[in-house]
Amino acid sequence: MMSGMNTETCAPSEAAALREIFASHPEAVPPAGWEAVRSFEAEHGIVLPEPYRTFVAEICDGLRAGPPYYGLLPLAQTPSDWGSDRPERLLAEPFPLTEAWLWEAEEGQREEELSERELSEQELSEQEFEARVDSVFDHGSLLLGTDGCGMYWHLITTGPQRGHVWLIDENGAIPFGTRPGTSLMPGTPGFAGWVAHWAQGGSWFAS
C-alpha cells in the first residue's frame, strides 16, 4: 500500500480546512514558524510531509483539546508517558511497514502452534522480532500524541507511508484512512483527513 498522496505541496483546500478547524480553538499553540520547522528538519535529516509541514509553520503547533485525546503535541515533543529509556528516534530511517501488523495476535498464535522444541529454536529469532517492533515505534515517524494506555499516533516522515498517520501500541500498528470497508480505521488518509475525522467526532475504528 503506497502513500498515493501529495506530500510535497500543501493543497490550499487542506490548509483552509485546517485553519477553519483550529480557528475555533483560541487556546491552540501559535505556529512554530518556518525557521523552527527548517531547523527541526535539518536536525533530523528529513523534510516534513505536507500538509503537516505548513500546518506547524503557519497554523498551529499543538492543541490540548486534540487530536488525539491527550492533545496534539508541539513539534519535537513526546508524550509524558513515552519514557526516557527508549531507543533514539530516527526520523530519517524508513518506517518499516506498508500495511497493518497486529504482532501481539500473531505472536500468540505462533506460540500455540509451535512445539516445545520448535519454541526453543525460535529463541534466536525473538531478538529479530523485537528489533522489528522497535523500528516500528522509532523509525521514520514523529509523534503526534497519545490516546493513553500506550496508544500513540505517529505521522510517517520517511518511507512508502510518508504522510500517513498510524496508531501504534503494544498490540500492533494500524494505518488511519484507507478504503472504507477494507481497513480497521477507514477514512481519508493523511494528516488533514485524520484531523477532519476528529473534528467531526468520528470513531477511529470501523464498526
N, C-alpha and C positions, 0 to 999 in steps of 0.2 A: 504494500500500500504506500505509494509515493505521496508526497505532500500535495501536489496538484493545486497549489495556491500561489498567489503572487506575494512573496515575502521581501521583495526588493524595493517596492514603492508603496506608499500609503494611499489607498484609494480615497478620494475626497468624501465619498459616501460613508466609508468606515470611520474616518476622522470625525465627520459630522455626527454620526450616531454615538460615538464615544463621548464627544463633547456634550451632547444632549443628556446622556445618562448621568455623567458625573457633575453636570451643572446643577442638578437637583440635590447635590450633597455639598453644602458650603464648608463642611469640615474636611473635605478632601485635601490631601497634602499638595501644595503647589508643584508644578512641573519642575523636574530637575534641571532642565536647560540642556542645550546641545553640548556645551563644554563638558558637563558631567557625564553625559552619555558617551561621548567620544573617549573620554578618559577611562571609563569602565571598559569600553571595547578594546582599547589599546592594552590595558592591564591583562585582559583575558584572551587576547588574540582572536577576537570574533567581531562580527557585525551583527547587531541585534536584528531579529526579523521584524518586518513591518506587519501590522500597524503598531505593534507594541513600541517600537523604537520612537516613532513620532509621538505616541501617547505619553511616554515617560518624559520626553524632551519638551513637549508643548502643552499637554493637557493636565496630567495628574501623575504624582509619584507616590501613590499609596492612599488607601481609604479604609478606616477601621470598620465600616459597615460591610465591606466585602467588595467583590467576591474574593475568596470563599468565606466561610462562616467566621473565622477569626481575623478577617481583614486581608486586603490586598497589600502586600509588602512593598515598601520602597525599594528601588533598585539597589542591589548588592546586599540586602539584608536577608537573614534567615529566620525562621520561626523560633520562638523562645525555647521550644521543646526539641529543636533539631539536635542538640548535643554538641559539646566541644571536642569530643574524642573521635569524631567521624573522620574518614579519609578526606584528603584535599579534594575539593570540587574542581573538575577540569572541564570548563565550558567549551574548550576548543576541540576536545576529543569527541568523535561522533557518538551520538546516542545510539545504543546498540539494537533497538527494536524497531520493527515496522508494523507490528500487529500486537494485540493484547497477549500478555503472558501471565497466566494465573499459576505462579510457581508453587504456591502452598498446596493447591489441589493436586498438581502434577507430582509433587514430591510424595504426598501421602499415598497416591495411587501406586507409584513406583515401589514404595516400601511394602505395600500389601502384596504386590505381585512377585517380588524377589524372595528367593530362599535365603536362609541364613548365610550360606556360603557366598551366594551372589552379592548379598549386602556387604560382606567383608571385602569383596573385590571392588565394590563401589566406593570404598572409603577414600581412595586417592582422587576420584573424580569429584568428591564433595568440595574440595578446595577450588576446583574449576567452577563448580556451580555457584559457590559463594562469591567468587570473584566476578562472575557474570551478573549476579544480583547487585553487587556493589556498584558495578558500572552503570546499571540502570538508574540507580539513585544519584550517581555523582558525575556521569559523563554527559556532556553535550546539552545541559539544560540549566536554567536558572529557576529559582523557587519563587512562585507567585504567592503562596500562602498555604494555610492548613485548615482542614475541617475538624481537627482534633483527632485523638486516638491514632496518631501516626499516619494520618491520611494527608499526603502532601500533593499540591498541584504544581506541576512543572511546565514551563514554557521551553520547548526544544529549540536550542540555538544552533546545533550542528548536526549534520547527517540528513538522510532522506526525509525525516519527520520534522525538519526545521519549520518553525511557525506553528506547529500543532501544540495543543495543551494536553497533558497527560495527568491522570491521577495515579499516584504510586504509593503503596503502603506495604505492610508486612506480608500481605497475601499475594500481591501481584501488581501489574501495571496495565492500565487501560487508557486508550486514547479517547478524548472527547470529540464527538462530532464526526460521524460518517453517515452513510445512507440510512435513513430510518428503517427499522426492522432488521438491520444487519449488524447492529452494534449494541454493546451493553450500555453505551451512553450516546444515543443518536442526537444529532443536532448539526448546526453549521460549524464546520471545523475552523480552528484558528482562534486567536485571542479575542477579536471583535465578536465572533459568534459565541464564544464562551461567556463574555461579559453580557451580551444581549440576552442570552438564556437565563443568566442570573437575574438580570433586571426585570425579566418577565415573570419571575417567580417559579420557573420550571424546575422539576425534579431532575437531578443529574442522571439518574438511572432510568432505563427503559422499564415500563410497567410489565 
